[in-house]
Amino acid sequence: MGSDAGPWQEAAEFLVAAASAEAGRTLVTIPAPAAPVAALWAEDGQEAVLWSSPRGRTLAGVGEAWVVTARGGDRFARIGAAAAELGGWRRISHPAAEPAVPALVGGFSFAGGPLGADWEPFGEARFVLPRWTYELRADGRATLTLALGAHHERRRDNLAREVAALGERLARPRRAARRRRVHTASMGYEPWRALVEAALTEVARGRLSKVVLARRFEAVAAAPLAVTALLAHQERERNGSHWFAFRVGGRTFLGASPELLVARRGRRVESEALAGSTADPSPLALLSDPKQREEHAIVVRAIERTLAPLCTTLSVPAHPEVRRHERVTHLCTPIAGRLAAPLSVTELAARLHPTPAVGGEPTPAARAWIARHEGEPRGWYAGAVGVVEPEGDGVLAVALRGALVAGKRATVWAGAGIVAGSTPAAEYEETEMKARSALAALGLGE
């Protein structure tokens, strides 16, 4: 561990002694060397998570001390109730480390019901308390936390080997990720045109004001894709987005989303409308386009309609700002308020998801139309991912600009909002642009 070997060794011994002496549900936190957060991951197939948000925490976890799954209409509530139980875990910390705030890390699928074979290990909702959590704090310090359930084995020699191996992993130099070539295939223009025209018919009849359609892209490399290399490339490219990765059952869903669904800290709530997109970096390309402005306004109105009755104050800017994310320019309206009652982040997410940015308006009709016409379940794409804490705080982002990786294959999805004035050709190009952007962020390209 270089110059940090002495302090690290002492901290590791503290962890082993404290963890082996305790019984019951316990969290032991020690100071750790600063390293790229993804350094905790390895190519060993072990279940792992990663989360980093400009609004909160940056952490990675390996192993699973506690797994919470849920399905059906109460899946958000059940995850929130499980997170509240974390408050009962005993927390022990080294004198040089702040006690850890335990959190469940995971995500929700876009819709309930069957998810298909690709997404089956993930389920409709899956959150974990990692066995080992490495967290980078805002002040530059880092911690490593071990979580042990009441019935977990606590032998000193096994714990010592585990923490030593993780210390070596954090100290290992990171190699520069090289770009990988892939062959990409997706729905052709003609079936896409038919799908968009069917949606436009529903809009013209007044049954929908907006529906978001998604295209699936299959990218295949010549050799298996190393997830740690994809994470290393993405860490340099994510540019202030919500960065996530979840490895379950040998598959990894990872991405860098530009879109916040909801954040809650005490009585403060934040959300944002992110809709209206172009490859043109000029702000005027979006701000002067009536179709893009209306597509965006539909999302703003829906979020405001949901949050206003829950808040004593709610700030909704009259005009959107322009945000550049990787190769795509978006219209964005940040929304913030003060809650009248202490609703948890999962309760808020249940009311907001899916916003018309990824579903449509009206929401029930749009969701039903998507289920009938897209052909394949979206899985966690366009669902909600993030962290949930015991007191109801947390951050959940919309799971966009991501890829489901297994072996040589990376599957990405890209959506386009269909409203009056949409054209199949323009929306086709928008999905192409978003898919290329998602692949490029992972270091993949044709």
Steps between C-alpha positions, in 0.01 A plus 500: 500500500802734462521789745152418627595141600537583869171686549318255274631196688397651832153581365461151355590346837242725668233377258580133551505533877175698517309283252604169652410613852146611415175311455186611323469740206816707494676759284872560556660798320870579462695766308622382159741627234355725231454316170264504201168379638476224238829352624303289746355294213678200349437263209392225737128497428418586862185704558597865516355852488622850422328834544617859467278806489578872473233544770641257751706192558772322305543136594568151372412173664586132457326201649161509665427527872127545439291476183149644478276419205145609428242472226155631422331828578656544844862443394605859575340487845664168585846627411441811709391290798809281468728804490344624824617178668861601437464746786509204739846380394779568750765734360865485611765727354874544525598825678622642167179418310148638525231239568345371180146596404371164377314498170327256272631529144304372202219566262147452372391374160315733264178301539375211707434156362715261296844644415638241259801272540760778468363684803375212711785514760424868563128465569245780532688652795832392647701688761800383699706593801846397373725287717782745427434866411773738389389863517669817378393803701462859387806606703723253312517241775401138444358226722449126478203349683431134577136401553427177686155355565407319818583157357809586296826318575756721682824304511796733544724327245234513227424865567871585498544337159200683358601845616861445387384400152281809474787721614718361221222557251465865602878552475538338158589744219220548248578434135369737237189350343533445126215545259328181382346448159152347488251406232159658566158392378153637573149548369509632141336817381184348351372324814598811699304722259194279542531516880532880504208544260282279720593717799427819306155363418429468872622856554281631217197324648564667836563175686862596571677834511840328514643150495868406525616218272824308558728325252721212609858483365714186520876567498725196468879497547751242377590398858327518839465854635686576824255692717780657705645649179157636403468659844847654479415658164162618622647657815688747280204570270203534731518882538289559808237236427354238732736204459375151579597134460335182628638149447251222567513140387790557261337798325585866557276801443709816497453853374527874556160663514449872445157494665402524867168343593490616861734592786388549859700641790285570804204707378678616183398325178655536155403368160555611143339490159746389234336474159572639157830388349729573208856434390540871422705664777338840433236590764286665232444166329280396792377828642357612165334169409124497588478121485793456742365768733157332517651156556694649791205697638291184527757356740526820704123517545479136609773531765354827630153344514639212710718699741298819554237338729778344708701820557463822694718670239602387151735678261440434130696730265292658224756415233722193454877503499718318249722215618768323298558136593771320305390545136138594568344836587184501715242740632496482879281657766621443860215488753540530878267536796439448869283207597196560719543150650812283523428273204792267429695498176334171405151639567582796278643275230186286499296812421737639237607189310480486208499866406398588143873531422515118470133392500245741365190701576253403626716250683265198523406516132862551392627208710233272361580608143872437553432153644287408197727637228869489599512122492764441769504609865738786580624338819683758710550734204305821578433368850638662817843433651686640799533493879241497778593583860335410834342840570329510160769707330661394174550565132342315208588568138328386183696203362605641163814491280581155632589157371421148613829312458545124488799332334569658161165680483392844616133586458398865507167675467426847368167681518322777316192694609221497244271804501306694240758618247732200541629333185624140475827605333592760764414266789696217337807723483450605862507138619810433286671801657414395856611139444834612353547732797429220751745264327769766465480572875595135555787511251307300242451591135474363148 
